[in-house]
């Protein structure tokens, strides 16, 4: 078996709009995703409502998550949070380039 090394900050299309998702690792228990957001916010009325608990960290940039009910969670580089399963949430806004890492526990 060969062990490879990759860089979390490589290949994230500096000039793109919206969001780009890349699954870094997945098995029957966990899914790890890199998300790159470019001045992004979720569409009006759109909410994530996930069956799994989600751990999320901002590696680069800033972001604000809106939790159903009105809570705004401000996040800067290095900040992380746990979003319990079926907690409706959306991206309120991100900086020009925000790099996230999410871990979904199945």
TIMILO-668592 format. One record per residue (C-alpha): residue number from 1; z, y, x. Coordinates in steps of 0.1 Angstrom, whole numbers. Example, Ala and Ser with C-alpha at 12.3 -4.5 7.8 and 13.67 -1.06 7.14 Angstrom:
drenfi 1	pz 78	py -45	px 123
drenfi 2	pz 71	py -11	px 137
! end
This chain:
drenfi 1	pz 0	py 0	px 0
drenfi 2	pz -9	py 35	px 12
drenfi 3	pz 15	py 64	px 8
drenfi 4	pz -3	py 98	px 3
drenfi 5	pz 10	py 133	px 4
drenfi 6	pz -3	py 161	px -19
drenfi 7	pz 8	py 197	px -24
drenfi 8	pz 21	py 209	px -58
drenfi 9	pz 5	py 243	px -53
drenfi 10	pz -30	py 231	px -45
drenfi 11	pz -59	py 232	px -69
drenfi 12	pz -47	py 255	px -97
drenfi 13	pz -77	py 277	px -103
drenfi 14	pz -63	py 311	px -94
drenfi 15	pz -86	py 330	px -118
drenfi 16	pz -84	py 309	px -149
drenfi 17	pz -71	py 319	px -183
drenfi 18	pz -48	py 298	px -205
drenfi 19	pz -31	py 267	px -192
drenfi 20	pz -41	py 236	px -171
drenfi 21	pz -21	py 204	px -173
drenfi 22	pz -21	py 177	px -146
drenfi 23	pz -2	py 144	px -149
drenfi 24	pz 13	py 137	px -115
drenfi 25	pz 31	py 105	px -124
drenfi 26	pz 36	py 84	px -155
drenfi 27	pz 52	py 50	px -164
drenfi 28	pz 69	py 36	px -194
drenfi 29	pz 101	py 57	px -189
drenfi 30	pz 89	py 91	px -176
drenfi 31	pz 59	py 114	px -174
drenfi 32	pz 58	py 142	px -147
drenfi 33	pz 33	py 170	px -153
drenfi 34	pz 23	py 201	px -134
drenfi 35	pz 13	py 230	px -157
drenfi 36	pz -4	py 261	px -144
drenfi 37	pz -4	py 291	px -168
drenfi 38	pz -23	py 323	px -164
drenfi 39	pz -10	py 352	px -185
drenfi 40	pz -5	py 326	px -213
drenfi 41	pz 12	py 325	px -246
drenfi 42	pz 10	py 298	px -273
drenfi 43	pz -12	py 307	px -303
drenfi 44	pz 6	py 324	px -332
drenfi 45	pz 23	py 297	px -354
drenfi 46	pz 19	py 270	px -328
drenfi 47	pz 51	py 250	px -318
drenfi 48	pz 57	py 221	px -295
drenfi 49	pz 78	py 194	px -312
drenfi 50	pz 81	py 166	px -288
drenfi 51	pz 97	py 131	px -294
drenfi 52	pz 110	py 131	px -258
drenfi 53	pz 136	py 152	px -240
drenfi 54	pz 119	py 175	px -215
drenfi 55	pz 132	py 189	px -182
drenfi 56	pz 112	py 220	px -171
drenfi 57	pz 113	py 241	px -140
drenfi 58	pz 94	py 272	px -130
drenfi 59	pz 82	py 268	px -94
drenfi 60	pz 62	py 300	px -92
drenfi 61	pz 59	py 331	px -114
drenfi 62	pz 79	py 338	px -145
drenfi 63	pz 79	py 326	px -181
drenfi 64	pz 96	py 331	px -214
drenfi 65	pz 100	py 302	px -239
drenfi 66	pz 106	py 309	px -276
drenfi 67	pz 129	py 284	px -294
drenfi 68	pz 125	py 281	px -332
drenfi 69	pz 151	py 303	px -347
drenfi 70	pz 144	py 332	px -324
drenfi 71	pz 160	py 324	px -291
drenfi 72	pz 140	py 336	px -261
drenfi 73	pz 146	py 318	px -228
drenfi 74	pz 136	py 339	px -198
drenfi 75	pz 127	py 318	px -167
drenfi 76	pz 120	py 329	px -131
drenfi 77	pz 112	py 309	px -99
drenfi 78	pz 137	py 281	px -95
drenfi 79	pz 150	py 283	px -130
drenfi 80	pz 151	py 250	px -150
drenfi 81	pz 161	py 240	px -185
drenfi 82	pz 164	py 209	px -206
drenfi 83	pz 147	py 210	px -240
drenfi 84	pz 162	py 184	px -263
drenfi 85	pz 138	py 162	px -283
drenfi 86	pz 124	py 177	px -314
drenfi 87	pz 134	py 212	px -304
drenfi 88	pz 105	py 233	px -316
drenfi 89	pz 94	py 257	px -288
drenfi 90	pz 65	py 277	px -276
drenfi 91	pz 54	py 297	px -246
drenfi 92	pz 61	py 334	px -254
drenfi 93	pz 45	py 346	px -222
drenfi 94	pz 39	py 338	px -186
drenfi 95	pz 31	py 359	px -155
drenfi 96	pz -4	py 361	px -141
drenfi 97	pz 1	py 327	px -124
drenfi 98	pz 30	py 305	px -134
drenfi 99	pz 34	py 270	px -119
drenfi 100	pz 57	py 247	px -139
drenfi 101	pz 69	py 211	px -134
drenfi 102	pz 79	py 191	px -164
drenfi 103	pz 95	py 158	px -167
drenfi 104	pz 93	py 140	px -201
drenfi 105	pz 119	py 113	px -205
drenfi 106	pz 106	py 86	px -228
! end
